[in-house]
Amino acid sequence: MDDLVKQWIAEGFISASEEKYEEEISRSYFDELINSRLIHPVQIDGNGKVLSCAMHHMMRKHIMHESNVENFVAAIDYSQTATRFAHKVRRLCLHFGNAEDANLSTNMRLSQVRTLAFFGAKCVPSITEFRLLQILILHFWGEHESIRFDITSISEIFRLRYLHVTCNVKLEIQQMQMLKRLPCLETLKIEAARGSTTVSVIFHLPRLLHLRLPAETNLFSGIGHMTSLRTLGHFDLSTNTIDKVGDLGELTNLQDLQLTCTSMGPSHYLVKQMGCLSSVLGD
């Protein structure tokens, strides 16, 4: 649900009012969909917050049909790459799987796409062709121990507000520093089976609100200066120093903090970490 809400905001579907934040308004719309039974809650946390939802297959089929008729979204798998779709596509979903020679139809004006979601192992389209992109979702599937991905092309999409990269194996991101060229980025999610890196470039993203990185990530010193952050995960207590734990106290707008502990070091060290964390969070 949270991801969907952030995507609505990134595409500009939701406008804040004097009384409410964009996320609060988005959640009220989401609740309306649930109350009208267009979607059904699947997972609910202890506080009654809906974590995930499902849709009846008949309703899903109807919505997909209407989306196609209204040209709201184009969903393509590797067997349909030769199919001609509408000239202007605003939202594009590509399911290429393990295909090695999938290409997009030449009649599409990719420069008009606002949202791109890619699922596959290879055949990633040239990101630079999507000049007006606001949402980019990349789901990589690898059969080897790791996948390398050069982020340079993404750095040229200056309007990008939402970036989600996920992978089932270790994801080695090259040219990570190029992310600082994305001044509008509000959500950054990088998820992989394993990963360990220091990401000081995040300090150069002035509008970043939601940050989620792989476990074992070493956050940079001075993260406490990023006071706009509302979401932070995963913060690894076993790899980050006590000073960095203390910096969490400076994040006055933080609403969601996701903690992890990937390795068990000396017990006294973890006790000190937890004590500092307790102090920061106000017991």
Beta strands, then each sheet from edge to edge (+ up, - down):
strand 1: 40-44
strand 2: 50-54
strand 3: 74-77
strand 4: 91-97
strand 5: 115-120
strand 6: 135-140
strand 7: 146-150
strand 8: 162-167
strand 9: 170-174
strand 10: 187-191
strand 11: 210-212
strand 12: 231-236
strand 13: 256-260
sheet 1: 1+ 2-
sheet 2: 3+ 4+ 5+ 6+ 8+ 10+ 11+ 12+ 13+
sheet 3: 7+ 9+
end
